Amino acid sequence: MHSDKIINKLSNKNGISNLIKKITSFRETTVIIIIIIFGFTLGFLSKHFFTIDNIFSIAIGLATEGIVVVGMTIALVSGGLDFSVGSVMSLSGVIVGALFINGINIWLACITAIITAIIFGLLNGFFIGKVGLNPCITTVATLGIARAASSVLTQGSPISLLNVPTSFTF
């Protein structure tokens, strides 16, 4: 019975125009439309864009950003702002790469990097929540510390992972 009302509303012009107004009233609609336009444009420009391998590669590339977005959402909803997430994520990657190249088990290297990121998060939380420092100032300081630590560990040069096991390639 309820579905008949929805179908009747959608079948007349006012129902469709109301639906379009509701959809376009969301701020995110413009972003979604732009993403769809870019996707179709790239699909027409390259025959390789809509292949399974490319979609898999894009999903892997966006996985880290997705994890960071979850944490940033929590910070933003709580009224804070964290400028250090990119630098802490970079430091975590540097730690994994450096430990792995030096013969440490990859799982232990990953756990070490996660613990490092947790420590940075706890420090931010302590100085913001307990000490009462401004979140912007605290996270910019953490950004600088993490960026400096990355530079020191890499000595300002990229870490080469040429000899990775085949299980890490796709």
C-alpha positions as CSV (number, residue, x, y, z in Angstrom):
1,M,0.0,0.0,0.0
2,H,2.8,2.4,0.9
3,S,4.7,1.6,-2.2
4,D,1.7,2.4,-4.3
5,K,1.7,6.0,-2.9
6,I,5.4,6.4,-3.8
7,I,4.8,5.1,-7.3
8,N,1.8,7.5,-7.7
9,K,3.9,10.4,-6.5
10,L,6.8,9.6,-8.8
11,S,4.5,9.0,-11.8
12,N,3.2,12.6,-11.8
13,K,5.4,15.5,-12.8
14,N,5.2,17.2,-9.3
15,G,6.5,14.0,-7.7
16,I,9.4,13.8,-10.0
17,S,10.2,17.5,-9.7
18,N,10.0,17.2,-5.9
19,L,12.3,14.3,-6.0
20,I,14.8,16.2,-8.1
21,K,14.6,19.2,-5.8
22,K,15.3,16.9,-2.8
23,I,18.3,15.3,-4.5
24,T,19.8,18.6,-5.7
25,S,19.2,20.3,-2.3
26,F,22.1,18.2,-0.8
27,R,25.5,20.0,-1.0
28,E,27.2,16.7,-1.8
29,T,25.2,16.3,-5.0
30,T,27.4,18.7,-6.9
31,V,30.5,16.8,-5.8
32,I,29.0,13.4,-6.8
33,I,28.0,14.8,-10.2
34,I,31.5,16.1,-10.8
35,I,33.0,12.7,-9.8
36,I,30.6,11.0,-12.2
37,I,31.5,13.4,-15.1
38,F,35.2,12.9,-14.5
39,G,34.8,9.1,-14.3
40,F,32.9,9.0,-17.7
41,T,35.4,11.5,-19.2
42,L,38.4,9.4,-18.2
43,G,36.5,6.2,-19.3
44,F,36.1,7.7,-22.8
45,L,39.7,9.0,-23.0
46,S,41.3,5.8,-22.0
47,K,40.2,2.3,-22.8
48,H,42.0,1.0,-19.7
49,F,40.2,3.2,-17.2
50,F,37.2,0.8,-16.6
51,T,39.3,-2.4,-16.4
52,I,39.2,-4.6,-13.4
53,D,43.0,-4.0,-12.8
54,N,42.6,-0.3,-12.8
55,I,39.6,-0.3,-10.5
56,F,41.5,-2.6,-8.1
57,S,44.5,-0.3,-8.2
58,I,42.3,2.8,-7.5
59,A,40.6,1.0,-4.6
60,I,44.0,0.1,-3.1
61,G,45.2,3.7,-3.6
62,L,42.2,5.1,-1.8
63,A,42.2,2.6,1.1
64,T,44.6,4.7,3.2
65,E,42.7,7.8,2.5
66,G,39.5,6.1,3.6
67,I,41.0,5.1,6.9
68,V,42.3,8.6,7.5
69,V,38.8,10.0,6.6
70,V,37.2,8.0,9.4
71,G,39.6,9.4,11.9
72,M,39.2,12.9,10.6
73,T,35.4,12.6,10.7
74,I,35.6,11.8,14.4
75,A,37.9,14.8,15.0
76,L,35.7,17.2,13.0
77,V,32.5,16.0,14.6
78,S,33.9,16.5,18.1
79,G,34.8,20.1,17.1
80,G,38.5,19.5,16.6
81,L,40.8,19.6,13.7
82,D,43.9,17.5,13.1
83,F,46.6,18.8,10.8
84,S,49.0,16.0,11.6
85,V,47.3,13.0,10.0
86,G,49.2,13.1,6.7
87,S,52.6,13.4,8.4
88,V,51.8,10.7,10.9
89,M,50.6,8.4,8.1
90,S,53.8,9.2,6.2
91,L,55.9,8.4,9.2
92,S,54.1,5.1,9.6
93,G,54.9,4.2,6.0
94,V,58.5,5.2,6.5
95,I,58.8,3.0,9.6
96,V,57.3,0.0,7.8
97,G,59.6,0.5,4.8
98,A,62.7,1.0,6.9
99,L,62.1,-1.9,9.2
100,F,61.2,-4.2,6.3
101,I,64.4,-3.3,4.3
102,N,66.4,-4.0,7.5
103,G,65.1,-7.5,7.7
104,I,62.3,-7.1,10.2
105,N,59.2,-9.3,9.6
106,I,56.6,-7.3,7.7
107,W,53.9,-7.9,10.3
108,L,56.1,-6.7,13.1
109,A,57.0,-3.7,11.1
110,C,53.3,-2.9,10.5
111,I,52.4,-3.3,14.2
112,T,55.3,-1.0,15.1
113,A,54.0,1.6,12.7
114,I,50.5,1.3,14.0
115,I,51.7,1.7,17.6
116,T,53.7,4.7,16.6
117,A,50.6,6.3,15.0
118,I,48.6,5.5,18.2
119,I,51.2,7.1,20.3
120,F,51.0,10.3,18.2
121,G,47.2,10.2,18.6
122,L,47.4,9.7,22.3
123,L,49.9,12.6,22.6
124,N,47.5,14.8,20.6
125,G,44.6,13.7,22.8
126,F,46.5,14.3,26.0
127,F,47.7,17.8,25.1
128,I,44.3,18.8,23.7
129,G,42.0,17.1,26.2
130,K,43.9,17.1,29.5
131,V,46.3,20.0,29.1
132,G,43.8,22.2,27.2
133,L,46.0,23.3,24.3
134,N,44.4,24.5,21.1
135,P,43.9,21.6,18.7
136,C,45.3,23.5,15.7
137,I,48.5,24.4,17.5
138,T,48.9,21.0,19.0
139,T,48.4,19.1,15.7
140,V,50.6,21.5,13.8
141,A,53.4,20.8,16.3
142,T,52.8,17.0,15.9
143,L,52.8,17.5,12.1
144,G,56.3,19.1,12.4
145,I,57.6,16.3,14.7
146,A,56.3,13.5,12.5
147,R,57.6,15.2,9.3
148,A,61.0,15.7,10.9
149,A,61.1,12.1,12.1
150,S,60.3,10.9,8.6
151,S,63.1,13.1,7.2
152,V,65.6,11.8,9.7
153,L,64.7,8.2,9.2
154,T,65.0,8.5,5.4
155,Q,67.9,10.9,5.5
156,G,65.9,13.0,3.0
157,S,65.9,10.2,0.3
158,P,63.2,7.8,-0.9
159,I,63.2,4.3,0.5
160,S,63.6,1.8,-2.3
161,L,61.5,-1.3,-2.1
162,L,62.9,-3.1,-5.2
163,N,63.3,-6.5,-3.5
164,V,59.9,-6.9,-2.1
165,P,58.4,-10.4,-2.2
166,T,55.9,-11.2,-5.0
167,S,53.1,-11.4,-2.4
168,F,53.3,-7.6,-2.1
169,T,52.9,-6.9,-5.8
170,F,49.7,-7.0,-7.7
